[in-house]
Amino acid sequence: MFDENERLANQEAHWLYAAMRAEKAIEQKDFARCARWKRILEILDESPAAKSAGSKY
């Protein structure tokens, strides 16, 4: 089981990965794929884990 710090690090890794994928899609001018990754970032931001992570900073 993850402790709180490991859970937050895991969540931030997901955000970073999605942001990097969206940036790569923009570089390749694949805006449909970028929109999908942007939506994934929005979903991650709306998750309960994101809400608790945000309250810690």
Secondary structure, 3 states (H helix, E strand, C coil): CCCHHHHHHHHHHHHHHHHHHHHHHHHCCCHHHHHHHHHHHHHHHHCHHHHHHHHHC
